[in-house]
Amino acid sequence: MSGTSDDPRRRLFIGGRWTEPDHGHYEVIDPATEEVVGLAPEASREQVHAAAAAAREAFTTWSRTRPEERAAILDRAADLMQRDLVASADLARAESGATTATARGMQVAVGAARFRRYARGALEPVEEPIAPQINEAGPMGRAGVFGALAVRRPVGVVTCITSYNNPWANPAGKIAPALAMGNTVVVKPAPQDPLSVYRMAEALQEAGVPAGVVNVVTGSGPEAGEAAVDCEDVDMVSFTGSTAVGQRIGEVCGRGMKRQLMELGGKGAAVVLDDADLDSAVAGIGTTFSFYSGQICTAPTRVLVQRGVHDALVGKLAAYANHLKVGDPAARGTVVGPVISAAHRDRVEAYVELGRKEGARVVTGGARPAGPDRGFYVAPTLLADCTNDMRVAREEIFGPVVVVVPFDDEEEGIALANDSDYGLIDYVWSGDVARAFRIARRLCAGGVGVNTVGRNMEAPFGGFKKSGVGRDVGSYALHAYGELQSIVWPG
């Protein structure tokens, strides 16, 4: 039965076949219009386990496939994703609420680019020579010179559980390096916007990926995800999402000694020093208001600003937020689209109200924006007069909300930045680059941006503390989806 993208009722992709779901379908809602985008399949626990069994069966052959063949399939898939970019971006925009520019440039295009990157990655060396060692005679054998080799091997079957904020780049960042290393995958997309991942599966099928190498299962509740984690056929879980869910997944993985890659929550500190270029800082921090409507774990949501420039920075951030166009993400000129759902809008608004009760001053935003009569919109909101012990300064809001906390000197700024359960990406703005780098090295975060919110897509990505376990991106992702094996021989 067909699973083509023009069919409004999607089917599961299991063992190379488009399969009717045991539990019917659920509606995927456009967060900008509240209209139905399509129908996603509700997988049963048994169907998720069947997907993992198919991946297990396919692993033996796929893991032994020549790297050049794996690279060719990933390259063809990237070509097909690029060919269908406009249609795929329209779907991604509709189900995620991203603006047209973001859906095209940061979702589908980045997804295709990641498949292209890991087509090259499939050809990277997996063997690393180790210096010979001279051993004296003893209980372990005769004296001799022993050579050694470290070899990266695929882990096996990988469950990829992806986030709703980017239904292309996030799945691609898991699937592509996992396949490049010779693993097979069971993909469980976020329930809010899973339709894009089925398009990705179509491209991989058309590119010639063998049956069972890629499987996609979906569900509106926890059943499918839980089955994809606890299944005995699964060797590794790669998860992007909230820290709370990541902790529960980690408990299950621990019982089975499954490998984990966890990219969890963030509360990025932006340390703005008194010698900073404030316009540059505002442009970087302002992405929290606009990019994915603040639904991004790397956002600089917690602004720590030295008192000498505090008032000036707050004024500039307020002006920046007030000039952003909020509305239909399909309309030209829109910068801030909706958040993903009504429930999430209510959650963000509840945090803003909590900030008021805690003593924060609402500088701008704080009320539902005027504009579209339908859709899940939140006005870009700036909270000042905050302290680092307020919940709005400590908990991940995941919306277009920035909190500002003042500090006096460098030491206090560093201490405030590190006083957090999270440690994904922090930022430092200073006109003195040596000073900024000195501070950056003292921040407990997996990454630090110095005078930028930009990323180097070959640099390792991951978090300290409750922001995650492991690193990916670039060649580090290949390492994440591999196991090291040592081979030793007498010289």
C-alpha positions in Angstrom: 0.0 0.0 0.0 1.3 3.5 -0.9 3.0 5.7 1.6 3.5 8.6 -0.8 3.5 12.2 0.4 0.3 13.1 -1.4 -1.7 10.6 0.7 -3.3 12.5 3.6 -3.3 9.3 5.8 0.3 8.3 6.5 1.4 4.7 7.1 4.2 3.4 9.2 7.4 2.5 7.5 8.5 -0.9 8.8 10.9 -3.3 7.1 10.8 -1.4 3.8 7.0 -1.6 3.7 4.3 1.1 4.2 2.2 -0.5 6.9 -1.3 0.3 8.2 -1.2 1.3 11.9 -2.9 -0.9 14.4 -4.4 2.0 16.3 -5.6 4.2 13.4 -4.5 7.8 13.0 -4.4 11.1 14.8 -4.6 14.6 13.5 -1.5 16.8 13.0 -2.5 20.4 13.6 -1.0 23.5 12.0 -0.1 25.7 15.0 -0.6 28.9 12.9 -4.2 28.1 11.8 -5.3 25.3 14.0 -6.3 23.4 10.9 -5.5 19.7 10.2 -2.3 19.3 8.2 -2.6 15.5 7.8 -3.2 12.2 9.6 -0.3 10.5 11.3 -0.3 6.7 12.2 -0.7 5.4 15.7 1.7 2.5 16.1 1.0 -0.3 18.5 3.7 -1.5 20.9 3.9 -4.7 18.8 4.5 -2.7 15.6 7.3 -0.7 17.2 8.9 -4.0 18.2 8.4 -5.3 14.7 10.3 -2.3 13.4 13.2 -3.0 15.8 13.2 -6.6 14.7 13.4 -5.5 11.0 16.3 -3.2 11.9 18.0 -6.1 13.7 17.6 -8.4 10.7 18.9 -5.7 8.3 21.9 -4.8 10.5 24.0 -7.8 9.6 24.1 -7.0 5.9 24.1 -3.2 6.2 27.0 -3.1 8.7 29.1 -5.1 6.3 28.1 -3.0 3.3 31.0 -1.2 1.7 31.4 2.4 3.0 31.3 3.6 -0.6 27.8 2.1 -1.1 26.5 3.6 2.1 27.9 7.0 1.0 26.2 6.7 -2.4 22.8 6.1 -0.8 23.1 9.0 1.6 24.2 11.3 -1.3 21.3 10.2 -3.5 18.9 10.8 -0.5 20.3 14.3 -0.2 19.8 15.0 -3.9 16.1 13.9 -3.6 15.6 16.0 -0.5 17.0 19.0 -2.3 14.8 18.3 -5.4 11.6 18.3 -3.3 12.8 21.2 -1.0 9.9 23.6 -1.6 7.1 21.0 -1.1 8.8 19.6 1.9 9.4 23.0 3.4 5.7 23.9 2.9 4.8 20.8 4.9 7.4 21.5 7.6 6.1 25.0 8.0 2.5 23.9 8.3 3.2 21.2 10.9 5.9 23.0 13.0 4.9 26.7 12.7 8.3 27.8 11.4 8.4 30.7 9.0 8.8 30.0 5.3 12.5 31.1 5.3 13.3 29.0 8.3 11.5 25.9 7.0 13.4 26.1 3.7 16.8 27.3 4.9 17.2 25.9 8.4 15.0 22.8 8.3 14.9 21.0 4.9 18.1 22.5 3.5 20.0 21.7 6.7 18.5 18.2 6.7 19.7 17.6 3.2 23.1 19.0 4.0 23.5 16.6 6.9 22.9 13.7 4.7 25.5 15.1 2.3 28.0 15.6 5.2 27.6 12.0 6.4 27.9 10.6 2.9 31.4 11.9 3.2 31.5 10.7 6.8 30.9 7.1 5.7 34.3 7.3 4.0 36.2 8.6 7.1 38.8 6.1 8.5 37.5 3.9 11.3 40.9 2.5 12.3 43.5 4.3 14.4 46.9 2.8 14.9 48.3 2.7 18.5 52.0 2.9 19.2 53.6 -0.5 19.8 54.3 -1.6 23.3 57.2 -3.7 24.6 56.0 -6.2 27.2 58.3 -8.3 29.5 57.6 -11.9 30.0 55.1 -12.7 32.7 51.8 -14.4 33.6 50.2 -13.1 30.4 52.8 -14.6 28.1 56.3 -14.3 26.6 58.1 -11.0 26.1 57.5 -9.3 22.9 56.4 -6.2 21.0 52.7 -5.8 20.7 50.9 -3.8 18.1 47.4 -2.5 18.5 44.6 -1.0 16.5 41.5 0.9 17.7 38.6 0.2 15.4 35.2 1.9 15.4 32.4 -0.5 14.9 28.7 0.2 14.6 26.6 0.0 17.7 23.7 -2.0 16.2 20.1 -0.9 16.2 19.6 2.7 17.2 16.3 4.3 18.3 16.2 7.9 17.2 13.6 10.0 19.1 13.5 13.5 17.7 12.3 16.9 18.8 9.4 18.9 17.4 11.3 22.2 16.9 13.1 21.0 13.7 11.4 18.0 12.0 14.2 17.9 9.4 17.6 18.9 10.8 17.2 17.0 14.1 16.2 13.6 12.6 18.8 14.0 9.8 21.5 14.7 12.4 20.7 11.3 14.0 19.8 9.1 11.0 22.6 10.1 8.7 25.6 9.6 10.9 24.0 6.4 12.4 23.6 5.0 8.8 27.1 6.2 7.8 28.6 4.1 10.6 26.7 1.0 9.5 23.9 1.1 12.1 20.2 0.5 11.4 17.5 2.8 12.9 14.1 3.0 14.3 12.9 6.6 14.1 10.2 7.9 16.5 9.5 11.5 15.6 7.8 14.0 17.9 4.1 13.6 17.8 3.4 17.2 16.9 5.1 17.2 13.5 6.0 13.7 12.3 4.9 14.0 8.7 8.2 15.5 7.5 10.1 12.4 8.8 7.9 10.3 6.5 9.0 12.4 3.6 12.6 11.8 4.7 11.9 8.1 4.7 10.5 8.3 1.2 13.7 10.0 0.0 15.8 7.2 1.6 13.6 4.5 0.1 13.9 6.1 -3.4 17.6 6.5 -2.9 17.9 2.7 -2.5 18.2 2.2 1.3 17.7 -1.6 1.9 14.5 -2.8 3.6 14.8 -2.6 7.4 17.7 -0.2 7.5 15.4 2.7 8.2 12.0 2.3 10.0 9.6 5.1 11.1 7.0 4.7 13.8 4.7 7.3 15.3 2.2 7.9 18.0 0.4 10.7 19.8 1.1 9.4 23.2 4.0 7.7 25.1 3.3 4.1 24.0 5.4 4.1 20.8 8.3 6.0 22.3 8.4 3.7 25.3 8.4 0.6 23.1 11.2 2.0 21.0 13.3 2.5 24.1 12.7 -0.7 26.1 12.7 -3.2 23.1 15.4 -5.8 23.5 16.4 -5.5 19.9 17.5 -1.9 20.5 21.2 -1.3 21.4 21.3 2.5 21.6 18.9 5.4 22.1 19.6 8.9 20.7 17.2 11.4 22.1 16.6 15.1 21.8 14.0 16.7 24.1 13.3 17.7 27.6 15.5 16.8 30.6 12.6 15.1 32.4 11.9 12.7 29.5 15.6 12.1 29.0 16.0 11.1 32.6 13.2 8.5 32.3 14.8 7.2 29.1 18.2 7.0 30.8 16.7 4.9 33.6 15.4 2.3 31.1 18.7 2.4 29.1 20.6 1.8 32.3 18.7 -1.4 33.1 19.6 -2.8 29.7 23.1 -1.1 29.5 22.0 0.5 26.2 24.2 3.2 24.8 22.8 6.7 25.0 23.2 10.0 23.2 21.1 12.7 25.0 20.6 16.3 23.9 18.4 17.8 26.6 17.3 21.1 27.9 19.1 24.4 28.2 19.0 27.7 29.9 21.8 29.5 28.0 23.5 32.3 29.9 24.5 35.3 27.9 27.2 37.1 29.9 27.2 40.7 28.6 30.2 42.7 30.0 30.5 46.4 30.3 32.8 46.7 27.3 30.5 44.7 25.0 29.2 45.9 21.6 25.5 46.1 22.8 24.1 46.0 19.3 25.9 42.8 18.6 24.7 41.3 21.9 21.1 42.4 21.2 21.1 40.9 17.7 22.3 37.6 19.2 20.1 37.5 22.2 17.1 38.6 20.1 17.2 35.3 18.2 15.5 33.9 21.3 12.4 36.0 20.5 12.3 35.0 16.8 14.1 31.8 15.9 11.5 29.0 16.2 9.7 31.4 18.5 12.2 30.7 21.2 11.7 26.9 21.0 15.3 26.1 20.8 17.5 24.7 23.6 20.6 26.7 22.5 18.8 30.1 22.9 20.5 32.7 25.1 17.4 33.0 27.3 19.1 34.1 30.6 20.9 37.4 30.1 23.5 38.3 32.7 24.5 41.9 32.2 27.0 44.0 34.0 25.3 46.9 35.8 27.1 49.7 33.9 25.3 48.7 30.7 22.2 47.1 32.2 19.7 49.8 31.4 21.0 50.4 27.9 20.9 46.7 27.1 17.3 46.3 28.4 16.2 49.3 26.4 17.8 48.0 23.2 16.3 44.5 23.7 12.8 45.9 24.3 13.1 48.0 21.1 14.3 44.9 19.2 11.4 42.8 20.4 8.8 45.5 19.7 9.9 45.7 16.0 9.5 41.9 15.3 6.5 41.1 13.2 4.4 38.3 14.8 1.9 36.4 12.7 1.3 33.9 9.9 4.6 32.1 9.2 3.6 31.8 5.6 3.2 35.5 5.2 6.1 37.6 3.8 7.9 39.6 6.5 6.8 37.4 9.4 9.6 36.9 11.9 7.8 35.3 14.9 5.4 32.5 14.2 3.4 30.4 16.7 4.6 28.0 19.3 3.8 24.4 18.6 0.5 23.9 20.4 -2.2 25.5 22.6 -0.9 23.5 25.6 2.6 24.9 25.1 1.3 28.5 24.6 -0.5 28.1 27.9 2.7 26.9 29.5 4.8 29.8 28.3 2.1 32.3 29.4 2.0 30.7 32.8 5.7 31.2 33.2 5.4 34.9 32.3 2.7 35.2 35.0 4.9 33.4 37.4 7.7 35.9 36.7 5.3 38.7 37.6 4.5 37.1 40.9 8.2 36.5 41.6 8.8 40.2 41.2 10.1 40.4 37.6 9.2 43.5 35.6 7.5 42.9 32.2 9.3 45.3 29.9 7.6 44.3 26.8 5.2 41.5 25.8 3.5 39.6 28.5 0.1 39.5 26.8 -1.2 37.5 23.9 -0.4 39.4 20.7 -3.0 41.1 18.6 -3.3 39.7 15.1 -4.5 36.3 13.9 -7.7 35.2 15.4 -6.5 31.6 15.3 -3.1 30.0 16.1 -0.9 29.6 19.1 0.9 32.9 19.3 3.1 34.3 22.1 4.4 37.8 22.1 8.1 38.3 22.4 8.5 39.0 26.1 11.3 40.6 28.1 11.5 40.2 31.9 13.8 42.5 33.8 14.7 43.0 37.5 15.1 39.3 37.8 17.3 37.3 40.3 19.0 34.0 39.5 16.8 32.2 42.1 13.6 32.9 40.3 12.0 30.0 38.5 11.8 32.0 35.3 15.6 32.3 35.5 16.2 28.7 36.4 13.7 26.6 34.4 13.6 26.1 30.6 10.5 28.1 29.3 11.1 27.1 25.6 9.4 30.1 24.2 10.1 33.7 23.1 10.9 34.9 26.7 14.2 36.5 27.8 15.0 37.2 31.5 17.6 39.7 32.5 19.7 39.4 35.7 22.3 42.2 36.6 25.7 41.6 38.1 28.6 43.7 39.4 31.9 42.1 38.5 33.4 39.3 36.4 33.5 36.8 39.2 29.8 37.3 40.0 28.9 37.0 36.4 30.7 33.7 36.1 29.2 32.4 39.3 25.7 33.3 38.2 26.2 31.7 34.8 27.4 28.4 36.4 24.6 28.5 39.0 22.2 26.4 36.8 21.1 22.8 36.4 21.8 23.2 32.7 25.0 23.6 30.7 24.4 23.3 27.0 25.6 26.6 25.3 26.5 29.8 27.1 27.6 33.1 25.5 30.0 35.9 26.3 30.0 39.4 24.8 33.0 41.6 25.4 35.1 44.1 23.4 38.2 42.4 24.8 38.4 39.0 23.1 41.1 37.8 25.5 38.8 38.6 28.4 35.9 36.8 26.8 38.0 33.7 26.1 39.2 33.7 29.7 35.6 33.8 31.0 34.5 31.2 28.4 36.9 28.6 29.7 35.4 29.0 33.2 31.8 28.4 32.1 30.3 25.0 32.8 28.7 24.5 29.4 29.3 22.1 26.5 29.7 25.1 24.1 30.4 28.8 24.5 29.8 31.5 21.8 32.1 34.5 22.0 30.4 37.5 20.6 28.2 35.3 18.4 25.3 32.9 18.5 26.7 31.2 15.4 27.8 27.6 15.3 30.7 25.7 13.7 29.0 22.6 12.4 32.1 20.5 12.8 32.5 21.4 16.5 31.3 18.9 19.1 27.8 19.6 20.4 26.3 18.5 23.7 25.8 19.5 27.3 27.2 19.5 30.8 25.1 18.6 33.8 21.4 18.1 33.0 21.8 19.3 29.4 22.8 15.9 28.2 25.1 13.0 27.7 27.6 12.6 24.8 28.6 14.7 21.8 27.6 14.8 18.2 27.9 17.0 15.1 30.7 16.6 12.5 33.0 13.6 13.0 31.9 13.5 16.7 28.6 12.1 15.6 30.3 9.2 13.9 32.1 8.5 17.1 28.8 8.7 19.0 27.2 6.0 16.9 30.2 3.7 17.1 31.7 1.4 19.6 35.5 1.2 20.0 37.1 -2.2 19.6 40.8 -2.8 20.2 42.8 -5.5 18.2 46.1 -6.5 19.6 48.8 -8.7 18.0 52.4 -9.8 18.7 55.0 -8.0 16.5 
